[in-house]
Amino acid sequence: MLTYKDKTKSVEERVEHLLKLMTTEEKVGQLVQPFGWLTYENREGTVTLSDSFKEQVAQGGVGSLYGVLRADPWTGVTLENGLSAREGAEAVNLIQRYAVEQSRLGIPILIGEECSHGHMAIDGTVFPVPLLLGSTWNVPLYREMCRAVAKETRAQGGAVTYSPVLDVVRDPRWGRTEECFGEDPYLIGEFAAAAVEGLQGEGLDSQNSVAATLKHFAGYGSPEGGRNAGPAQMGWRELLEKDLYPFQRAVEAGAASIMPAYNEIDGIPCTVHTGLLDGVLRKMWGFDGMVITDCGAINMLADGHDTAEDGPDAAIQAIRAGIDMEMSGEMFGKYLVDAVNDGQLEMDVLDQAVRRVLALKFRLGLFEQPYADPKRAEEVIGHPEHIRLARQLAAEGAVLLKNEGVLPLSKAAGRVAVIGPNADQGYNQLGDYTSPQPKSKVATLLRGILGKFPDDEERVLYAPGCRIRGGSKEGFEQALHCASQADIVVMAVGGSSARDFGEGTIDLRTGASTVSDESWSDMDCGEGIDRMTLTLSGVQLELMQEIHKLGKPVVVVYINGRPIAEPWVDEHADAILEAWYPGQEGGYAIADILFGDVNPSGRLTVSIPKHVGQLPVYYNGKRSRGKRYLETDSSPRYPFGYGLSYTSFSYSNLRLSASEISEGDTVRAEVDVTNTGSREGAEVVQLYISDVVSSVTRPLKELKGFEKIELKPGETRTVVFTIGSEHLQFIGLDMKPVVEPGMFRVHIGRNVMDTLYAEFRVRKEN
């Protein structure tokens, strides 16, 4: 048996043996990742491989395929021409079998898929977007979701996912805010580690595991002006302390792959940033996994960043900087063979990249089992337990921002009018990076509320009123008519990250979907959709103002992918529920909260400003950043960690185990939390640390711990945090982590602006 095919040999032995057998063309082939949906054709249920794919295999092979199972308007894969769970597994097997049996060395293909909030394939479970997942503050539940996503993806043959997204959000005008967990690096780091543990499981070679790819490395959540892929204007200290922290946590958890960001930092594109890719990632953190570009990132070096003369120069720069694989494969595939043959690229540089790609394939067990099980795919994908999990996450991540006593609603309270463009538009609640969905699969808010009145659906009235975007008010009359007949009005407004799935537009008078020759997009969020403002798009605010004049109680439900700053709504709505994009079960989850079947427990992971002019308002900015504007102060409308409940909690008796410790020691902080209300509920207990005096400027408070607890009425629980050097350190004057002697303040409470505090001192050692 050939050494590389002998599973009893070590990964290193197998890689080195295979590498020695490969030609330059075969080596380069391993570094390219063409678009997977272009490798096959599906005609009336019969899948055949494309001639271009067969030619690539013959010319040296294909290392990886991107999005074989991805379905969305970009790929052109629809419900009609796409592949079911079983068919997707069968198609992957067809591709793998050809690559293994028709290539000289029989190297299997690495199938890479998008799984930010569920596998982006037809039939996959659509979970809430990461912004909502972060708002649950429930790390174990998120880890459970990642296990479900890994099972669904691997069941169809996907072996690597391009998630989690670990960007730290500093400007919510950025359209990809919805893809992130929030603005705090510590919280993101906890979810980052959980993502790796959940996705990769006990071992990468398990049929329930996929390799996690961390993205976008780094500073991508701080684009200049909130414009996607804009320069990140930050110093090295801030980068190390904040933006790189979640990535470090995920690397320590064993992440197998990482993706550099499109942006530049201090003039250097991340795609060729050796300080990041070699200095930090490889040398400082000891990462030994694979580095893959984002789609088209190498092209940008020659056309965008303009740091490369042409395509060959860009490709050589990238592989020398530490890039192992190119998503799209365009530049590596075109230029690297010639670069090696002409002496422009050293063979050992090429070999090092190939080693990392092959090592990942061996670790995934692809040489032993490259094929999926179509029967298992049918059983696992869309499993009822995954659907239950999607509903629980949606419920736990919705944040109650305001409640003037109108919530929870009573099922005996009369007629309910459900008004607004997001009341019954399924795609508007799913977020970006979502596959086509049959209408029956997505529970909209209207469907969720109708489900509360199974025997009396006439008590629920509906009108869309308007669209997300555009100035048409032709639906106002019907919306006002519905609202006038109701006892309470639920306004479902917000945003949309829906691509054009061919659903047409809604008739503003009837609410029915209509398909016409005229194209209309309500998309005002998502990748590449950045905004100047954080107000509601279109005439949504005007619709609410007209309905408010009727004098009915109004409950606002925001369904959206970034914070909304609307002072009028904050002042006039009787209740506001921020539901983000809650996924396929979102309507049921929101209705459960509105009618009190679920007590809201979500807490904000992004600060919501009063006005876009206050940006940035992220809570952990420097103490020195100023006090106020002429028109208003600098504090947000709703602070980081904020969220209401249908019960109340009190904090008392904060105590520390010591008033002074040595560097390297720990101190225990304890606080008593009591449910002082009449309902059982969950509270997120948050720990913040202040370094009172430091050699470099620091934030006033930084999150360093949290715990979500459930308490019955009258119940008290003591919550304990252990504080050590990792919670007290920062990047010092010498650019290295340091814990300086002096006073530290411990804050524990319900949000960053509502805490108790106590102090202790780190003594200076002789």
N, C-alpha and C positions, 0 to 999 in steps of 0.2 A: 504493500500500500504506500502511495506517495505520502510524504511527511505532512504536507499541508491538508491532506484529507483524513489524517489520523487524529481523532478527537482525544486520544490519550496524551497527545503532545501538548505542550504549553502553547498559549497564544503567540508568544514571541517566536518560538521555534517554527510554528506553522507560517507565520507572516514572513520570516526570513527565507524560508524554503520557497514559498510561492513567489516572493519578490525576485529571486534569482532566476526563475523560469520565465519571467515576463519580458516582453519586448517594450520598447519605448512607447509604442502606440497603445499597448495594453495598459501600461502604467498610467498614461494620460487619460485613457478611457475611464479609469477608476475615479478620476477627479471631477468628472462632468456629471451634471444632473439635469437632463432635458425634462421638458414638461410631459408628465406621464399620460395625461388625457389625449395626447397626440399619438400615442403608441398603438392605439386600437380604434376600431370602428364597430359600432353596435347597430346592426341593421336587422330590425324585426326580431330582436332577441338572439341573433347570432353575432358573436364577437370574433373579429378577425384582426390579426396584427398588421400594422401598416408596413409598407415597403421601406419607408425611411428608418423605422426602428430595426428592421432586419438588417439593413445596410450598416447601421451603426454597430450592431453586434458583430457583423462580419469584419468590420474595419478595425476592431480593437476592443470592442465591448463598451458597455454602459455601466458606470459605477453605481449610479443611483437614478431614481425617477422621482420627480416632484409631482405630487397631487394626482396619482393615477386615479384615485377615487374622488377627488375634489369635484364638487358640482356647484356652479353658480353662474351668473351671467358672463363673467370673464372667460371661463372655460367653455361656455356654450353647452354645458351638460345640464339637461333639464329633467323633470320628472318623466317626460315622455321618452327621451332617448338615453336616459341614465341607467345605472345598474342598481338592482336591488341588493340587499345584504348578501344573499347567496350568489347572485350574478357577479358582484364585485369580487368576492373571494375567488370565483372561477376565473375571472379575467386576470387577476393577479397571478394565479397559478399558470395560466396560459403564457403570460409574459415571462415568468420565472423559468418555466420549463424550456422555453425557447433559448433563453440566455444561458442556462446551465447545459443544455444538450447540444446547442449549435455553436458554442464558442470553444476555443481550443483548450482553455483551462477550466471551464465550467464554474466560473465565479458567479455566485448569485447576486442579484440586484438589491440594493438598499431602497426600500419603498418608503418615501418620506411624505407625511400627511400633516395637514393643519388641524389642530385639536385645541384651540384656545379655550373654547367652552363647549366641547363636544367634537367628535370626529366630523369633519366637514364633508360628509358623504350622505347620499340619499339613505334614508331609514335611520341614520344615527340620532341618538338622543341629543336634543338641544338644551343645554344647561344655561343658566344665567351668565351674563358677561362677567369678566373678572372684577369690574368695579363693584358689582353687587356681591360677588363672592367675598371680596375683601370686607365689605360692609357687614357680613355675618360675624366677623371676628371669631369664627368657629373653624379653627385650623384642622382638627380631626375630621370634621364633616367634609371639608374641602379635600383632604387626603383621600377620603372614601370616594369622592367624586372622581378623582384622578385615577383610582383603581378601575372604576367603571369605564372611563374613557379609554384607558389602556386595553381593557378586555375587548371593547367594541372595535378598536382600531386593529389590534393584532389578530382578531378573529377573521378579518378580511385580508390579512397579509401585510398591513402597514407595520413597519418596524421602528420608525423614528418619527417623533412629532416635533413641530416647530412651536413649542411652548415649554415652559411658561414665559409670559411677558413680564419682565422685572424692572421696567422703567419707572423711575420716580417722577411723578407728575408735578410740575411746577407751574404750568400755564394751561388751565383747562379749556382754553379756546382751541387747543390742539385736538384734532378730530379723533385721535387714537386714545384719548383719555379712557374711553370705555374698556379698552383692552388691558388696562392696568389695575393693580390692586389699590392704589392710592398715592398719597404724597409723603408717606413716612417710610424710611428705609428699614427700620426695625420690623414693622408690621409686614412689609413686603418680604423681608428675609425669612420670617416665620412661614409665610405661604410658599416661598421659594423652596425651602427645604422639604415642606410637605408635598409639593408638586413632584420633586425628584423621587421621594420615597414612594409616592402613590403610583406614578407612571412607571418607574423602573422596578418596583416590587422587590421580591427576594433575590431576583437575578434576571439579567437581561435576556437570557436564553429561555425564559419561561414564556409559554404561549399566552400569558396574561400580562405581559410587560412590553413596553416600548421605551426606546431611548429618548430622554428629554433633551431638548435643545434650548438653552437659555438665550433670550433675546430681549432687547437689542443692546449690545455691548459697545459703547456705554454713553450715557448722557443724552439719550434719545428723547427722554421726557422733558427736556429743557430747551426746546427749539426756540430760536430767536423769533419773537413776535408770535409764538404759538403756531408757526408754520411748519408743516411736516418736513422733517429732514433738514431743517435749518441749523445753522451753527449753534453749538452749545457753548455759551459764554460763561465759563467757570474756571476756577483755579484748580490746581492739582490736589490741594488739601480737601476741598469740597468734594471733588470727584472720588477720592479715596474714602472719605468718611460717609458719604451719602449714596452716590450713584453706584459705586462698586460693592457696597456692603451686601446687598441682596444676592449679587452674583457670587460673592465669596461664600456666603452661606450655602448656596446651591452647589457650588463646586465641592465644598467640604462634605455635602450630603452624597456626592458621587455622581454628579451630572456627567453624561457621556458626551455631550456636544454643546457647542456655543456658537452664536451668530453675531458677528460685529454689526454695528448700526450703520445707517447711511450717512449720518452726520459727521461733521468735523469737530475736533476739540483743539482749540488754540492753533488752528491752521492745518492740522493733520487729520485727514480722513480716517475714520476708525478702521476701515477696510485694510489700511496699510500702516496702522499705528503700532509700530514695534514696541513702544513703551507699554502699550496695553497688552498686545498679543503675545509678546515674549517676556517683557520685563515683569508685568503683573501676573498675567495668566499662567505662564509656564514656570517662570523662575520663582516668583514670590509665593504663588499658590500651589505649585506643583501639578497643575492640570496636565493630564496626559491623553485627553480625549481628542475629538475631531472638531475642527473649526470650519464652518461653512458660511459662505457669504449670503447676504440677502439677495433677492432677485435683481439682477442688473447692476449690482453695486460696483463690480469691476469696470463696467462700461462708464460709470460716473466719474472714474478717475481721469478719463480722457475727455469726457463730455459732461461737464458739470462742475466738478472740483478743479479740473484742468491741472492736475498734478502729474499727469502722464502725457507723453507726446502723442501716443496712438494706442491701438489695441494691443499690439505685442508688448509695448512698454508697460501698459497697465497690468497685463497678465503676469509678466515677470516680477513687477513690483509686489503684486499681491501674494504670489506663492513664496517669494523670499521673505515677506513680512510674517508669514505663518498661516496663510490660508491653505486649507487642505482640499476643499471641494467648492465648486462654484455652482450655486443655484442658477439654473438656465443653461449653464455649461458653454455659453456662447464663446467667451474669450479664451478659456483654457483649451477647449476643444479645437479652436481654430489655430492657436499660436504656439502652444507649448511644445509640440513635437518638433517643429522647426527651430524653436529656440534652443532646444537641447542639441539637435543635430548641427546647428550653426555655432555652437559654443557660447551662446548668450546666456544659457541657464545651465547650472551645474547639475549633474545627474544625482548627486547626493541630496540636493534640495528637493528634487522631484521625488526621490525615493522616500524621504522623510514624510512627505504628505501622503504618499501611497500607503506607507506603513500604518498610519493612523486610520485611514479608511478601512483597510483590510482588518486591522485589529478590532474595530467596532463590529464588523460583519462576523468575525469569529466569536466575539463576546455575545452577540445576539443569537448565536447558534444557527445562523443561516446556512452554513455549509452542511449541517446535519438535517435541518428541516426548513427548506426555503418555501414550503407550500402551506397554504391556509386550508382550513377544513370548512367547506361551504355549509355543511349541516350545522356546525357549531356557530358559524356566523349568523345563521337564521335564528338560532336559539338565544344568542347573547345580545345581539344588537337590538336596542329598543326594549330591553327586558323590563318587566313591570317594576322591579326594584330600582332600576335606574330612573324610571319615570317618577316614582315616589321620591327619590332623592332629589330630583330636579325641583319638585314642588316644595320640599322642605327647605332647600337652599334659597329659593325665591322668597319664601315667607320669612326666613331668618335675616335676609339681606335688605329687605325693604325698611326704610327709615322714616319714622313718624316725626315730622318736623314741627307740626303745630296741631293742637287739638283744643278747641274752645268748648269742650263738653259734648260735641255732636257724635263722636265716635266712642265706642263701637255703635253701629247702627242696629236698630231693633228690627227683626223680621216682621214685627207687627206694626211698624211705624207708618204704613201707608204706601204710597206709590213712589218709586224711585226712577228718576230720569238719568240715563247714562248718556252724557253728551261729550262730543269731542272727537277729533280725528284719530286718536289712539284707542278709542273704545272698542273697535271691532276690526282693526287692521292687524292681522297676525304678524306680518313681516316687520311691522313697526316696533314690535316688542322683542325681537330676536337678536338684534345687533348685527354688526358686521361679521364677516367670516362665518356665514351661515349658508347651508345648502338649501335647495328648493324644498318646500314642505307642502304636503297636501293640506287643504284647509281644515280638514277634520282633526288633524294632529295638534294644532295650535289652539290652546285655550285662551281666548281673548278675555278682556275684563268684562265685556258684555256677557259672554258665555258663563263666566264665573259667577256673576251676579244673578243671571237667570237660574243658575243651579241652586241658588238659595231659595227659590220659589218654584219648586218643581210642579206644584199643583195649581199655581196661580201666576203664570208667566205674564199675564196682562197687567200685573202691577209694575212691570218694568218697561219703561219707554226708552226709545233710542233715537238719536239723530247725530250725525257726524258734525254738523254745524259748519265746518270749514276743513280745509286741508292743513297740513303742517306748514307748507310754504304757499306763496301766492296771495293775491289780494281779493279773491272772490268771496263775497258775502251772501251768495245765493242760498246758502243753507241756513242762514241766521233765522229766517222766519220759522222754519220747521223746528229748529232747535228751541227757539223761544216758546213755540206752541207746546212742545213736549214738556219743557221745564215748567210752564205755567200750570200744567195739570198734575204736577208731582208735588210730593211733600218734602222731598229732599233731592238735591241735584249732585251727581257725581260727575266731575269734569275730568275727562281723560285727555290730557294734553302733554306736550313735551317735544320730542324730536323723533327722527327716524334715521337709521343707518341702513335702510333697505335698498339694495341694488334693484335694478329693473328685472324682476322675475316674470314679467309678462302678465301681471295681474290686472293691468289697466289702472284706471282711476276710480274713485268713488263718486257716485251721484250724491251731491250734497243735500239733495232734498229727500232722497229715500234711503241713502246709506248703502245701496247696492253697488257692487263692483261693475264697472263698465269697461269694455275693451273697444278702443277706437284707433284710428290711424294716427292720432295725436299722442305724442309721447309726453308723459309728465313724471317728474321725479320729485318726491317729497324729501329726499335725502339731505339732511343738514348736519350729519355727523358721520364718523367712520374714517377710514384711512384716506388721506388726501382731501378731506372735507373739514378745513379749518375755518374758524369764524373770527370776525372782528369784535363780536359782542357775545354776551351770554343771555340775552333776552330771548323770549319765545319768538320763533319765526312766524312769518305771515300775519294773519289777523286773529290768532288764537287769543291774545290778550283782550282785543276788542270784543270778541265773542263772550268771554267771561265777564267783562264789564257790563255788557247788555243783560246777561242772565242775572247778574248780581242785583240789577235794578228791580227784579221781580220780588225781592225780599225773601227768597227761599234760602234755607241753609245750604251752603255750597262746600262740598268736599273736593279738593283738588288732588288728583293722582297724576304725578309726573312720571311719564315713561320715556326715558331718554338716556343718552350716553355721556353727558357731561353736566356739571352743575348749571342750574338756571338762576339768574339774578333778576327777579321781578319784584320790586318793592311793593307794587300795588297788590299783587297776589299775597305777599307776606302779611300785608296789613288788613286785607279784606276777606280772605278766605276763612271759613270757620275751621277747616282742618286741611293739612297738607301732608300727603304721603309721597315720599320719594321712592319710587319702585325701580329706578334704573331700567335696564333691559332685562326682564325677568325670565326669558326663555319660554319654552313651549308650554310649561305648566303655570306661567305667570298669572293668567287671569284667575285661575282657581286660588292661587296663593294670595293675591291681592284681595279677592272677595272674602277669603277666610279672615284676613286682618280687619277689613271694613266692618264685618258683621261679628267680630269678637270671638270667632272660633280659634283664632291664633292671636296671642298677645305680641305686638311688635317688639322686636329686640335688636333690630339693625342699628348700627351706629356709623356716622360719617367717617370715611377715610380720606375725604378731601374737604377742605374748608370752602364754604359757599359765601362769596362776597355779597355786599350790598349792591355793588356796582362794578362793572368791568374795569373802571378806572382805578380801582383799588389794587388790581393785580400788580405784583404777586401777593397773595394772602396766605400761602402755606404757613402753618403754625410755627414751624421750627426755623424761621428766618432768624437773622442775627438780632441781638438786643439793640444794636446800634443803628437799626435801619430806619429810625424816625418814628414820629408820634402820630401825626394826623395831616389831613389835607384841609384846605380852606373850607370845603363844602361838608366834609364829614370826617370822622375818625378813621383809623386804619384797621379796626377790628372787623372780622367777618360778620355776616348776618347769622350764620350757623357755624360754630367752631368745629374743629377736628374732634372726633370722638362723640359728637352730640347725637342724641336720639331720645325720643320720648317712649313711654310705655303706658299701658292701661292701668298699671299699678304704680306705686312710688317706692323709692329706696332711700334709706338714710345711711350715712357713713359716720362712724364714731370710733374713738379709742385707737387712733393711729399710734403705734409704738414701735421703737427700734430696739434690737437686741443689744446694741452698744452705741455709745455716744462718740467713741473714738476707735479707729481700727488702724492697723498697719497696712501698707500697700501689699496687695496679694491676699489679704484676709477678706472675709465676707461679713455682711451685716444682714440680719433678717428683719424685714418690715412686715408688720401685721396690722390689719384693719378689720373692724367688725362691720358687716353690711347686713342691714335688716330690711325685709319687705314690709313697709309700713302701710301698704294698701290692702285692698280686699280681694285681689286676684293673684293667682300664681303667675310668676313672670321671670324672665331672664335679664340679668344685668351684666354689662361688660365692665369689669373693674380694671381701671387703667393706672399704670405706674409710670410716672415721669421723673426724670432726674435733672437737677440744675447744678452745674458747677459754678459756685458763687463767684470765685475769682480765678482766672486762668491766664496763661501767658499769651494766648491768642483768643480772639473774640469768639464767643460761643452763643448758641441759641439760649433763650430763657428757659425753655423746657424741652426735653427730648423723651419720647416714648421708649421705655426700656422693659416693659412687661405688660401683660394683660391676661385676664382670665374671665371666661364667660360662665356665669353660675346661674342656676335656677333655684328660686326660693318660693316657698309657699307663704301665704299671708301670715305675718307675725314671725316668720322664721328668721333667725340670725345665723350668719356663717362667718367664721374668721378666715380671711383670705391672706395667704402668706406668700411673700416674694423674697427670694434670696438675691442680694445685690453683691456682685463681685467686680473684679477689675474690668471685665468685658463690658460692664454697664457704665463704668466711670471714665474710661479712657477716651482720648481723642488724638488726632494727629498733631503732634507738637511742632516746635520750631525746627526740629531736625527732620521733619516729614516722617517720623516714626510714631507708632502708638505709645502714649504715655499716660500714666495716672499721676497727676500732680498732687502734692500734699495741700491740704486746705479744707474748707467747709463745703459740704455737699448738702443739697436740699432734696428731700424725698417728697414727691407729691402723689397722692393716690385719690382717685375720685371717678366721677361719671363722665367727664370730658376734660379737655385740656384747660378749660377756663373755670372748672368747678371742682376743686380738690381740697383736701386737707394736706398739711405738710408738717414734716419734722426734719431735724438737722442732725448730721453727724460729721465728724472730722476725720480725714486721713492724716495721720501723723507723719511728720518728716523723719525719715530714718537717718541715723548718724553715719 
